Amino acid sequence: MGLYSATPKGRFTPGLEFSGVVSEVHPSVASNKSNGGGGKLRVGDAVMGVTRFGGYTTVLNVGAAYVRPLPKGWSFSQGASFLCTTMTVGRLPLPSSFLPSPDDAVIIQRSRSQCHT
């Protein structure tokens, strides 16, 4: 339809956020102490992250800086809908390492999202 000007030209796979299981780690990432989000990435880790389109594919090659561990107790659906939505909702005034637990209360004053989660 051409209504969203940020999309790539031609055919592309949509999706700005994702979750899943790490299937391979590049040696330069495996030897790094941190992925920028608090720990080494290992094959088999449950993760969530953001990308510039392509998140709806079955296999995704993404930089370690864009991946975070999936919090314990979270489903893949919850992880895949958290990061883009919170960035879209006015950049919540929370530390970037903050991930709410089920007992936390979070007030969102602006709640318009292009992510439709």
N, CA, C and O atoms as CSV, one atom per row, in Angstrom:
chain,resi,resn,atom,element,x,y,z
A,1,MET,N,N,0.818,-1.194,0.000
A,1,MET,CA,C,0.000,0.000,0.000
A,1,MET,C,C,0.867,1.266,0.000
A,1,MET,O,O,0.417,2.327,-0.434
A,2,GLY,N,N,2.102,1.154,0.484
A,2,GLY,CA,C,2.989,2.299,0.442
A,2,GLY,C,C,2.691,3.386,1.455
A,2,GLY,O,O,3.101,4.530,1.265
A,3,LEU,N,N,1.990,3.058,2.525
A,3,LEU,CA,C,1.607,4.073,3.507
A,3,LEU,C,C,2.692,4.346,4.551
A,3,LEU,O,O,2.624,5.357,5.250
A,4,TYR,N,N,3.669,3.483,4.667
A,4,TYR,CA,C,4.711,3.639,5.683
A,4,TYR,C,C,6.034,3.866,4.967
A,4,TYR,O,O,6.577,2.938,4.368
A,5,SER,N,N,6.556,5.074,5.018
A,5,SER,CA,C,7.703,5.451,4.200
A,5,SER,C,C,9.027,4.828,4.639
A,5,SER,O,O,9.992,4.873,3.876
A,6,ALA,N,N,9.110,4.253,5.832
A,6,ALA,CA,C,10.375,3.696,6.323
A,6,ALA,C,C,10.671,2.294,5.800
A,6,ALA,O,O,11.763,1.773,6.025
A,7,THR,N,N,9.726,1.683,5.113
A,7,THR,CA,C,9.951,0.318,4.631
A,7,THR,C,C,10.966,0.299,3.499
A,7,THR,O,O,11.070,1.255,2.731
A,8,PRO,N,N,11.716,-0.798,3.398
A,8,PRO,CA,C,12.679,-0.925,2.300
A,8,PRO,C,C,11.962,-0.963,0.949
A,8,PRO,O,O,10.785,-1.316,0.874
A,9,LYS,N,N,12.665,-0.604,-0.097
A,9,LYS,CA,C,12.106,-0.690,-1.453
A,9,LYS,C,C,12.002,-2.156,-1.850
A,9,LYS,O,O,12.832,-2.975,-1.457
A,10,GLY,N,N,10.994,-2.475,-2.619
A,10,GLY,CA,C,10.827,-3.839,-3.096
A,10,GLY,C,C,10.285,-4.775,-2.018
A,10,GLY,O,O,9.691,-4.335,-1.034
A,11,ARG,N,N,10.501,-6.071,-2.224
A,11,ARG,CA,C,10.005,-7.086,-1.288
A,11,ARG,C,C,10.888,-7.130,-0.061
A,11,ARG,O,O,12.105,-6.974,-0.160
A,12,PHE,N,N,10.276,-7.345,1.107
A,12,PHE,CA,C,11.020,-7.446,2.356
A,12,PHE,C,C,10.187,-8.219,3.359
A,12,PHE,O,O,8.981,-8.393,3.183
A,13,THR,N,N,10.839,-8.678,4.407
A,13,THR,CA,C,10.145,-9.361,5.497
A,13,THR,C,C,9.921,-8.336,6.612
A,13,THR,O,O,10.883,-7.742,7.098
A,14,PRO,N,N,8.664,-8.119,7.026
A,14,PRO,CA,C,8.406,-7.150,8.085
A,14,PRO,C,C,8.827,-7.678,9.456
A,14,PRO,O,O,9.291,-8.811,9.584
A,15,GLY,N,N,8.662,-6.855,10.455
A,15,GLY,CA,C,8.950,-7.245,11.833
A,15,GLY,C,C,10.118,-6.488,12.418
A,15,GLY,O,O,11.250,-6.632,11.956
A,16,LEU,N,N,9.852,-5.675,13.440
A,16,LEU,CA,C,10.890,-4.886,14.090
A,16,LEU,C,C,11.401,-5.527,15.372
A,16,LEU,O,O,12.442,-5.115,15.884
A,17,GLU,N,N,10.718,-6.494,15.890
A,17,GLU,CA,C,11.132,-7.141,17.131
A,17,GLU,C,C,10.947,-8.647,17.002
A,17,GLU,O,O,10.207,-9.125,16.142
A,18,PHE,N,N,11.628,-9.379,17.863
A,18,PHE,CA,C,11.621,-10.835,17.739
A,18,PHE,C,C,11.947,-11.467,19.086
A,18,PHE,O,O,12.380,-10.789,20.018
A,19,SER,N,N,11.738,-12.740,19.169
A,19,SER,CA,C,12.220,-13.550,20.290
A,19,SER,C,C,12.465,-14.942,19.743
A,19,SER,O,O,11.928,-15.319,18.702
A,20,GLY,N,N,13.277,-15.693,20.452
A,20,GLY,CA,C,13.579,-17.038,19.995
A,20,GLY,C,C,14.743,-17.630,20.755
A,20,GLY,O,O,15.091,-17.179,21.847
A,21,VAL,N,N,15.337,-18.643,20.164
A,21,VAL,CA,C,16.440,-19.367,20.787
A,21,VAL,C,C,17.687,-19.196,19.915
A,21,VAL,O,O,17.626,-19.354,18.696
A,22,VAL,N,N,18.808,-18.875,20.545
A,22,VAL,CA,C,20.067,-18.700,19.825
A,22,VAL,C,C,20.483,-20.042,19.232
A,22,VAL,O,O,20.593,-21.038,19.947
A,23,SER,N,N,20.714,-20.062,17.916
A,23,SER,CA,C,21.123,-21.307,17.257
A,23,SER,C,C,22.603,-21.311,16.900
A,23,SER,O,O,23.188,-22.371,16.678
A,24,GLU,N,N,23.213,-20.124,16.843
A,24,GLU,CA,C,24.629,-20.036,16.510
A,24,GLU,C,C,25.156,-18.703,17.023
A,24,GLU,O,O,24.441,-17.701,17.022
A,25,VAL,N,N,26.418,-18.697,17.464
A,25,VAL,CA,C,27.054,-17.478,17.958
A,25,VAL,C,C,28.396,-17.321,17.253
A,25,VAL,O,O,29.218,-18.237,17.254
A,26,HIS,N,N,28.607,-16.164,16.656
A,26,HIS,CA,C,29.871,-15.897,15.967
A,26,HIS,C,C,31.004,-15.928,16.987
A,26,HIS,O,O,30.821,-15.463,18.112
A,27,PRO,N,N,32.179,-16.468,16.622
A,27,PRO,CA,C,33.301,-16.557,17.568
A,27,PRO,C,C,33.676,-15.229,18.225
A,27,PRO,O,O,34.073,-15.221,19.390
A,28,SER,N,N,33.561,-14.109,17.513
A,28,SER,CA,C,33.906,-12.823,18.113
A,28,SER,C,C,32.923,-12.429,19.206
A,28,SER,O,O,33.293,-11.715,20.138
A,29,VAL,N,N,31.680,-12.883,19.107
A,29,VAL,CA,C,30.682,-12.605,20.141
A,29,VAL,C,C,30.864,-13.573,21.301
A,29,VAL,O,O,30.753,-13.183,22.463
A,30,ALA,N,N,31.142,-14.834,20.989
A,30,ALA,CA,C,31.319,-15.840,22.036
A,30,ALA,C,C,32.488,-15.510,22.947
A,30,ALA,O,O,32.463,-15.852,24.129
A,31,SER,N,N,33.524,-14.843,22.411
A,31,SER,CA,C,34.680,-14.512,23.228
A,31,SER,C,C,34.521,-13.185,23.959
A,31,SER,O,O,35.329,-12.846,24.824
A,32,ASN,N,N,33.474,-12.430,23.609
A,32,ASN,CA,C,33.211,-11.152,24.253
A,32,ASN,C,C,32.561,-11.395,25.613
A,32,ASN,O,O,31.779,-12.334,25.764
A,33,LYS,N,N,32.871,-10.568,26.594
A,33,LYS,CA,C,32.333,-10.764,27.939
A,33,LYS,C,C,30.853,-10.454,28.035
A,33,LYS,O,O,30.173,-11.009,28.899
A,34,SER,N,N,30.331,-9.590,27.183
A,34,SER,CA,C,28.944,-9.173,27.309
A,34,SER,C,C,28.350,-8.867,25.947
A,34,SER,O,O,29.055,-8.464,25.022
A,35,ASN,N,N,27.052,-9.064,25.837
A,35,ASN,CA,C,26.362,-8.701,24.609
A,35,ASN,C,C,25.797,-7.293,24.707
A,35,ASN,O,O,24.994,-6.891,23.865
A,36,GLY,N,N,26.202,-6.541,25.716
A,36,GLY,CA,C,25.666,-5.208,25.916
A,36,GLY,C,C,24.412,-5.222,26.759
A,36,GLY,O,O,23.943,-4.170,27.194
A,37,GLY,N,N,23.870,-6.381,26.991
A,37,GLY,CA,C,22.652,-6.485,27.764
A,37,GLY,C,C,22.812,-7.295,29.028
A,37,GLY,O,O,21.828,-7.561,29.719
A,38,GLY,N,N,24.019,-7.690,29.345
A,38,GLY,CA,C,24.219,-8.345,30.621
A,38,GLY,C,C,24.568,-9.810,30.551
A,38,GLY,O,O,24.020,-10.589,31.331
A,39,GLY,N,N,25.432,-10.224,29.682
A,39,GLY,CA,C,25.863,-11.612,29.704
A,39,GLY,C,C,26.260,-12.127,28.347
A,39,GLY,O,O,25.925,-11.541,27.318
A,40,LYS,N,N,26.979,-13.234,28.358
A,40,LYS,CA,C,27.392,-13.864,27.102
A,40,LYS,C,C,26.196,-14.496,26.424
A,40,LYS,O,O,25.254,-14.943,27.080
A,41,LEU,N,N,26.244,-14.529,25.114
A,41,LEU,CA,C,25.238,-15.254,24.341
A,41,LEU,C,C,25.747,-16.661,24.120
A,41,LEU,O,O,26.907,-16.865,23.762
A,42,ARG,N,N,24.876,-17.628,24.335
A,42,ARG,CA,C,25.233,-19.025,24.144
A,42,ARG,C,C,24.161,-19.717,23.315
A,42,ARG,O,O,22.987,-19.351,23.372
A,43,VAL,N,N,24.567,-20.704,22.555
A,43,VAL,CA,C,23.606,-21.509,21.811
A,43,VAL,C,C,22.609,-22.093,22.812
A,43,VAL,O,O,22.998,-22.629,23.849
A,44,GLY,N,N,21.330,-21.983,22.491
A,44,GLY,CA,C,20.275,-22.486,23.362
A,44,GLY,C,C,19.653,-21.430,24.250
A,44,GLY,O,O,18.610,-21.688,24.852
A,45,ASP,N,N,20.257,-20.231,24.361
A,45,ASP,CA,C,19.688,-19.151,25.178
A,45,ASP,C,C,18.376,-18.659,24.587
A,45,ASP,O,O,18.264,-18.488,23.373
A,46,ALA,N,N,17.395,-18.433,25.432
A,46,ALA,CA,C,16.149,-17.780,25.021
A,46,ALA,C,C,16.396,-16.276,25.056
A,46,ALA,O,O,16.855,-15.744,26.067
A,47,VAL,N,N,16.092,-15.589,23.952
A,47,VAL,CA,C,16.402,-14.168,23.824
A,47,VAL,C,C,15.227,-13.403,23.215
A,47,VAL,O,O,14.283,-13.987,22.684
A,48,MET,N,N,15.322,-12.074,23.314
A,48,MET,CA,C,14.406,-11.169,22.641
A,48,MET,C,C,15.249,-10.031,22.090
A,48,MET,O,O,16.347,-9.779,22.587
A,49,GLY,N,N,14.750,-9.338,21.066
A,49,GLY,CA,C,15.542,-8.258,20.507
A,49,GLY,C,C,14.782,-7.437,19.490
A,49,GLY,O,O,13.599,-7.654,19.229
A,50,VAL,N,N,15.513,-6.476,18.921
A,50,VAL,CA,C,14.950,-5.599,17.899
A,50,VAL,C,C,15.834,-5.642,16.657
A,50,VAL,O,O,17.030,-5.921,16.738
A,51,THR,N,N,15.227,-5.364,15.517
A,51,THR,CA,C,15.944,-5.351,14.251
A,51,THR,C,C,15.285,-4.352,13.316
A,51,THR,O,O,14.161,-3.915,13.562
A,52,ARG,N,N,15.965,-3.995,12.265
A,52,ARG,CA,C,15.412,-3.080,11.255
A,52,ARG,C,C,14.763,-3.933,10.176
A,52,ARG,O,O,15.354,-4.164,9.122
A,53,PHE,N,N,13.554,-4.397,10.439
A,53,PHE,CA,C,12.792,-5.297,9.574
A,53,PHE,C,C,13.411,-6.692,9.555
A,53,PHE,O,O,14.586,-6.869,9.875
A,54,GLY,N,N,12.604,-7.674,9.176
A,54,GLY,CA,C,13.063,-9.051,9.104
A,54,GLY,C,C,12.716,-9.888,10.322
A,54,GLY,O,O,13.020,-11.081,10.349
A,55,GLY,N,N,12.086,-9.293,11.333
A,55,GLY,CA,C,11.778,-10.014,12.563
A,55,GLY,C,C,10.772,-11.141,12.406
A,55,GLY,O,O,10.692,-12.011,13.273
A,56,TYR,N,N,10.000,-11.150,11.323
A,56,TYR,CA,C,8.984,-12.193,11.129
A,56,TYR,C,C,9.523,-13.409,10.383
A,56,TYR,O,O,8.751,-14.282,9.987
A,57,THR,N,N,10.816,-13.475,10.191
A,57,THR,CA,C,11.409,-14.609,9.503
A,57,THR,C,C,11.632,-15.764,10.480
A,57,THR,O,O,11.493,-15.583,11.690
A,58,THR,N,N,11.967,-16.919,9.980
A,58,THR,CA,C,12.198,-18.065,10.863
A,58,THR,C,C,13.625,-18.124,11.376
A,58,THR,O,O,13.873,-18.720,12.425
A,59,VAL,N,N,14.572,-17.522,10.665
A,59,VAL,CA,C,15.971,-17.454,11.090
A,59,VAL,C,C,16.443,-16.024,10.867
A,59,VAL,O,O,16.195,-15.439,9.812
A,60,LEU,N,N,17.121,-15.464,11.860
A,60,LEU,CA,C,17.524,-14.067,11.799
A,60,LEU,C,C,18.975,-13.914,12.224
A,60,LEU,O,O,19.373,-14.436,13.265
A,61,ASN,N,N,19.768,-13.206,11.433
A,61,ASN,CA,C,21.156,-12.911,11.764
A,61,ASN,C,C,21.180,-11.478,12.269
A,61,ASN,O,O,20.949,-10.546,11.498
A,62,VAL,N,N,21.457,-11.289,13.559
A,62,VAL,CA,C,21.379,-9.956,14.164
A,62,VAL,C,C,22.570,-9.733,15.082
A,62,VAL,O,O,23.079,-10.678,15.683
A,63,GLY,N,N,23.011,-8.498,15.192
A,63,GLY,CA,C,24.129,-8.159,16.062
A,63,GLY,C,C,23.793,-8.381,17.530
A,63,GLY,O,O,22.655,-8.181,17.955
A,64,ALA,N,N,24.784,-8.793,18.289
A,64,ALA,CA,C,24.581,-9.105,19.708
A,64,ALA,C,C,24.083,-7.908,20.505
A,64,ALA,O,O,23.399,-8.090,21.512
A,65,ALA,N,N,24.403,-6.699,20.088
A,65,ALA,CA,C,23.968,-5.496,20.809
A,65,ALA,C,C,22.454,-5.316,20.768
A,65,ALA,O,O,21.900,-4.570,21.576
A,66,TYR,N,N,21.780,-5.989,19.840
A,66,TYR,CA,C,20.337,-5.855,19.693
A,66,TYR,C,C,19.560,-7.002,20.345
A,66,TYR,O,O,18.353,-7.134,20.146
A,67,VAL,N,N,20.256,-7.820,21.116
A,67,VAL,CA,C,19.654,-8.999,21.735
A,67,VAL,C,C,19.770,-8.902,23.253
A,67,VAL,O,O,20.801,-8.482,23.780
A,68,ARG,N,N,18.716,-9.289,23.943
A,68,ARG,CA,C,18.708,-9.331,25.402
A,68,ARG,C,C,18.179,-10.695,25.847
A,68,ARG,O,O,17.385,-11.312,25.137
A,69,PRO,N,N,18.611,-11.163,27.004
A,69,PRO,CA,C,18.060,-12.421,27.511
A,69,PRO,C,C,16.556,-12.289,27.746
A,69,PRO,O,O,16.086,-11.254,28.219
A,70,LEU,N,N,15.817,-13.320,27.421
A,70,LEU,CA,C,14.386,-13.348,27.709
A,70,LEU,C,C,14.230,-13.533,29.218
A,70,LEU,O,O,14.735,-14.513,29.765
A,71,PRO,N,N,13.546,-12.618,29.903
A,71,PRO,CA,C,13.398,-12.750,31.357
A,71,PRO,C,C,12.733,-14.074,31.752
A,71,PRO,O,O,11.851,-14.574,31.052
A,72,LYS,N,N,13.165,-14.619,32.864
A,72,LYS,CA,C,12.569,-15.865,33.363
A,72,LYS,C,C,11.066,-15.677,33.552
A,72,LYS,O,O,10.612,-14.667,34.090
A,73,GLY,N,N,10.323,-16.652,33.107
A,73,GLY,CA,C,8.871,-16.613,33.239
A,73,GLY,C,C,8.152,-15.926,32.087
A,73,GLY,O,O,6.923,-15.957,32.022
A,74,TRP,N,N,8.903,-15.303,31.173
A,74,TRP,CA,C,8.273,-14.634,30.032
A,74,TRP,C,C,8.115,-15.606,28.878
A,74,TRP,O,O,8.982,-16.445,28.633
A,75,SER,N,N,6.992,-15.484,28.166
A,75,SER,CA,C,6.789,-16.264,26.946
A,75,SER,C,C,7.532,-15.574,25.795
A,75,SER,O,O,7.928,-14.414,25.909
A,76,PHE,N,N,7.713,-16.295,24.697
A,76,PHE,CA,C,8.318,-15.675,23.528
A,76,PHE,C,C,7.445,-14.531,23.015
A,76,PHE,O,O,7.968,-13.530,22.525
A,77,SER,N,N,6.130,-14.665,23.120
A,77,SER,CA,C,5.226,-13.590,22.691
A,77,SER,C,C,5.432,-12.332,23.532
A,77,SER,O,O,5.449,-11.224,22.995
A,78,GLN,N,N,5.588,-12.495,24.834
A,78,GLN,CA,C,5.826,-11.340,25.689
A,78,GLN,C,C,7.154,-10.670,25.346
A,78,GLN,O,O,7.232,-9.445,25.257
A,79,GLY,N,N,8.183,-11.467,25.155
A,79,GLY,CA,C,9.485,-10.911,24.819
A,79,GLY,C,C,9.482,-10.192,23.482
A,79,GLY,O,O,10.086,-9.128,23.341
A,80,ALA,N,N,8.804,-10.772,22.499
A,80,ALA,CA,C,8.782,-10.191,21.162
A,80,ALA,C,C,7.939,-8.936,21.080
A,80,ALA,O,O,8.023,-8.205,20.094
A,81,SER,N,N,7.133,-8.670,22.086
A,81,SER,CA,C,6.291,-7.473,22.043
A,81,SER,C,C,6.741,-6.391,23.013
A,81,SER,O,O,6.127,-5.325,23.057
A,82,PHE,N,N,7.785,-6.627,23.785
A,82,PHE,CA,C,8.171,-5.684,24.833
A,82,PHE,C,C,9.070,-4.553,24.346
A,82,PHE,O,O,8.760,-3.386,24.588
A,83,LEU,N,N,10.167,-4.861,23.674
A,83,LEU,CA,C,11.187,-3.851,23.382
A,83,LEU,C,C,10.706,-2.748,22.449
A,83,LEU,O,O,10.835,-1.570,22.781
A,84,CYS,N,N,10.159,-3.096,21.301
A,84,CYS,CA,C,9.706,-2.082,20.345
A,84,CYS,C,C,8.570,-1.258,20.939
A,84,CYS,O,O,8.514,-0.041,20.760
A,85,THR,N,N,7.682,-1.918,21.633
A,85,THR,CA,C,6.558,-1.209,22.227
A,85,THR,C,C,7.032,-0.200,23.260
A,85,THR,O,O,6.566,0.940,23.261
A,86,THR,N,N,7.941,-0.589,24.133
A,86,THR,CA,C,8.391,0.356,25.151
A,86,THR,C,C,9.187,1.493,24.535
A,86,THR,O,O,9.136,2.613,25.043
A,87,MET,N,N,9.924,1.244,23.455
A,87,MET,CA,C,10.635,2.329,22.783
A,87,MET,C,C,9.642,3.268,22.102
A,87,MET,O,O,9.857,4.479,22.062
A,88,THR,N,N,8.555,2.708,21.568
A,88,THR,CA,C,7.563,3.496,20.860
A,88,THR,C,C,6.702,4.316,21.814
A,88,THR,O,O,6.243,5.400,21.454
A,89,VAL,N,N,6.484,3.822,22.995
A,89,VAL,CA,C,5.591,4.474,23.958
A,89,VAL,C,C,6.298,5.631,24.661
A,89,VAL,O,O,6.219,5.757,25.883
A,90,GLY,N,N,6.968,6.450,23.917
A,90,GLY,CA,C,7.538,7.658,24.473
A,90,GLY,C,C,8.823,7.469,25.242
A,90,GLY,O,O,9.161,8.297,26.088
A,91,ARG,N,N,9.548,6.401,24.972
A,91,ARG,CA,C,10.821,6.164,25.663
A,91,ARG,C,C,10.658,6.336,27.164
A,91,ARG,O,O,11.047,7.348,27.748
A,92,LEU,N,N,10.084,5.335,27.751
A,92,LEU,CA,C,9.804,5.354,29.188
A,92,LEU,C,C,11.017,5.802,29.990
A,92,LEU,O,O,12.137,5.396,29.680
A,93,PRO,N,N,10.824,6.622,31.006
A,93,PRO,CA,C,11.948,7.119,31.813
A,93,PRO,C,C,12.449,6.076,32.802
A,93,PRO,O,O,12.417,6.287,34.015
A,94,LEU,N,N,12.908,4.956,32.275
A,94,LEU,CA,C,13.403,3.860,33.096
A,94,LEU,C,C,14.815,3.520,32.652
A,94,LEU,O,O,15.156,3.745,31.491
A,95,PRO,N,N,15.644,2.987,33.535
A,95,PRO,CA,C,16.974,2.542,33.103
A,95,PRO,C,C,16.840,1.507,31.988
A,95,PRO,O,O,15.896,0.716,31.991
A,96,SER,N,N,17.770,1.502,31.040
A,96,SER,CA,C,17.670,0.576,29.909
A,96,SER,C,C,17.711,-0.880,30.359
A,96,SER,O,O,17.253,-1.759,29.629
A,97,SER,N,N,18.246,-1.152,31.539
A,97,SER,CA,C,18.321,-2.521,32.029
A,97,SER,C,C,17.048,-2.944,32.754
A,97,SER,O,O,16.933,-4.099,33.163
A,98,PHE,N,N,16.088,-2.030,32.922
A,98,PHE,CA,C,14.870,-2.324,33.673
A,98,PHE,C,C,13.942,-3.221,32.882
A,98,PHE,O,O,13.570,-2.909,31.751
A,99,LEU,N,N,13.578,-4.317,33.477
A,99,LEU,CA,C,12.548,-5.192,32.924
A,99,LEU,C,C,11.565,-5.469,34.057
A,99,LEU,O,O,11.939,-6.089,35.053
A,100,PRO,N,N,10.332,-5.028,33.929
A,100,PRO,CA,C,9.393,-5.193,35.039
A,100,PRO,C,C,9.095,-6.659,35.338
A,100,PRO,O,O,9.057,-7.501,34.441
A,101,SER,N,N,8.891,-6.934,36.597
A,101,SER,CA,C,8.456,-8.266,37.014
A,101,SER,C,C,6.938,-8.218,37.171
A,101,SER,O,O,6.357,-7.133,37.154
A,102,PRO,N,N,6.285,-9.367,37.322
A,102,PRO,CA,C,4.828,-9.358,37.453
A,102,PRO,C,C,4.334,-8.540,38.647
A,102,PRO,O,O,3.179,-8.113,38.645
A,103,ASP,N,N,5.156,-8.309,39.655
A,103,ASP,CA,C,4.738,-7.546,40.827
A,103,ASP,C,C,4.967,-6.044,40.688
A,103,ASP,O,O,4.522,-5.281,41.545
A,104,ASP,N,N,5.651,-5.596,39.628
A,104,ASP,CA,C,5.931,-4.179,39.434
A,104,ASP,C,C,4.720,-3.460,38.858
A,104,ASP,O,O,3.923,-4.047,38.127
A,105,ALA,N,N,4.594,-2.185,39.195
A,105,ALA,CA,C,3.565,-1.325,38.605
A,105,ALA,C,C,4.267,-0.319,37.707
A,105,ALA,O,O,5.230,0.327,38.121
A,106,VAL,N,N,3.788,-0.188,36.487
A,106,VAL,CA,C,4.360,0.752,35.538
A,106,VAL,C,C,3.223,1.603,34.992
A,106,VAL,O,O,2.218,1.073,34.518
A,107,ILE,N,N,3.379,2.919,35.057
A,107,ILE,CA,C,2.378,3.832,34.511
A,107,ILE,C,C,2.864,4.294,33.144
A,107,ILE,O,O,3.977,4.802,33.008
A,108,ILE,N,N,2.024,4.113,32.142
A,108,ILE,CA,C,2.351,4.546,30.789
A,108,ILE,C,C,1.407,5.687,30.448
A,108,ILE,O,O,0.199,5.484,30.325
A,109,GLN,N,N,1.952,6.883,30.298
A,109,GLN,CA,C,1.113,8.055,30.052
A,109,GLN,C,C,0.725,8.201,28.596
A,109,GLN,O,O,-0.360,8.699,28.297
A,110,ARG,N,N,1.581,7.779,27.686
A,110,ARG,CA,C,1.259,7.797,26.259
A,110,ARG,C,C,1.261,6.360,25.783
A,110,ARG,O,O,2.219,5.630,26.037
A,111,SER,N,N,0.223,5.941,25.107
A,111,SER,CA,C,0.152,4.527,24.763
A,111,SER,C,C,-0.199,4.284,23.309
A,111,SER,O,O,-1.004,3.403,23.008
A,112,ARG,N,N,0.382,5.037,22.414
A,112,ARG,CA,C,0.164,4.789,20.996
A,112,ARG,C,C,1.374,4.043,20.442
A,112,ARG,O,O,2.509,4.486,20.619
A,113,SER,N,N,1.147,2.949,19.792
A,113,SER,CA,C,2.248,2.138,19.286
A,113,SER,C,C,1.998,1.752,17.840
A,113,SER,O,O,0.879,1.398,17.468
A,114,GLN,N,N,3.032,1.821,17.034
A,114,GLN,CA,C,2.962,1.341,15.660
A,114,GLN,C,C,3.173,-0.164,15.599
A,114,GLN,O,O,3.024,-0.775,14.541
A,115,CYS,N,N,3.525,-0.770,16.755
A,115,CYS,CA,C,3.853,-2.196,16.782
A,115,CYS,C,C,2.616,-3.074,16.863
A,115,CYS,O,O,2.687,-4.261,16.544
A,116,HIS,N,N,1.494,-2.524,17.280
A,116,HIS,CA,C,0.222,-3.247,17.347
A,116,HIS,C,C,0.332,-4.547,18.141
A,116,HIS,O,O,0.012,-5.625,17.639
A,117,THR,N,N,0.791,-4.428,19.386
A,117,THR,CA,C,0.938,-5.631,20.205
A,117,THR,C,C,-0.212,-5.775,21.172
A,117,THR,O,O,-0.255,-6.734,21.943
